[in-house]
């Protein structure tokens, strides 16, 4: 039995050796003739495919990033570096890059989704990124959010929270601002400024919404400013002077 095992081991060794020799030979051959073989084994990238719905991002901006990679060997392309360069473009949210044999570079782009304006000259995206586009690219119909530096994530969070309360009541949150002292105010339906103060924002706004919905529609449109900083009480300033500006409504 020992002799059988020894014979089997030698046969296995020689079989592996026979399989290895051609591979070694091929490797040596490729090394000696690399200049001639490189165009076949590592062909240059000559085709580019761009995927994704582009609305604000110009295809030319993407191609400007891709241009230096034209002619790079298929296996030499640094996909991670390319992805980082694409994601550095202002309107790119995420990017992915890949290769397809023998000569194609494929990229997929996902654009930033804008949810509102930020201040006078910027836009804020769904991820809280601030973008400063050309003024022509700013849609004034978007909600207007504003606040101190680096407050965009908190303002976005409150915008989404308050909007969930207002939307079912048919109220449009057209603007939201927070001061450096954390005092909040908002704009409803483009006609009413609501001052919330710095605490208990949801409960204060809910009391006003309940009061608002109990009014005739013609009365609602006359609200110019609603000041909700009085706990269970709030003041309404009406547009017409004879209607009683500054009267207090108790809830």
ABEGO torsion letter per residue (X at the ends): XAAAAAAAAAAAAAAAAAAAAAAAAAAAAAAAAAAAAAAAABBBBABBBBBEBBAABBAAAAAAAAAAABGBBAAABBAAAAAAAAAABAABABBBBBBBOAABBBBBBBBBBBABBBEAABBBBAAGBBBBBBAAABBAABBBBBEBBGAAAAAAAAAAAAAAAAAAAGBBBABBBBBAAGBBBBBBGGABBBBAEABGAAAAAAAAAAAAAABBAAAAAABABBBAAAEABBBBBBABAAAGBGBBBBX
